Amino acid sequence: MENKIENATVLAILPADEDRLSLSAAFAGSGWILVFTGSLEEGLAVLKSVLVGVVICDMRLSGGDSWKDLIDEMLQMQTPPPLILADRLADDRLWVEALNLGVYDLLARPLDPKEVVRAVTMACLRNERRSGFMRNRKQSGSRDSKEAA
């Protein structure tokens, strides 16, 4: 039985046409909604206006911005979506640093379609389970406090 993704919107902050084409091909006919931007500023505007299931971001963005700038902004959100990074130099050092800062996954470029779909699906499912768990805890907590009163 296949798990249904509630929010199948992917924000891809990827300046390179090669990566955009690869991502489009990977998700062709899948029902996923891809929103492409090329800069941190554009990506943040999308995050403020669209409910996003997962973000894929290049390590280096235009204007000298980086994924760390994106993480800083996403940490200000009440419920940030999972972040997946893409880089040609996806080595162990970067992997450890990214995980320690809250990144969900790191993908090597050029992007492998199967790996991208797997990582995005797993990130969305994990995030939706976590969100559902938190909703249930809040509802349970409010019931418990009403019963105690």
Beta strands, then each sheet from edge to edge (+ up, - down):
strand 1: 9-13
strand 2: 33-37
strand 3: 54-58
strand 4: 83-87
strand 5: 105-108
sheet 1: 2+ 1+ 3+ 4+ 5+
end
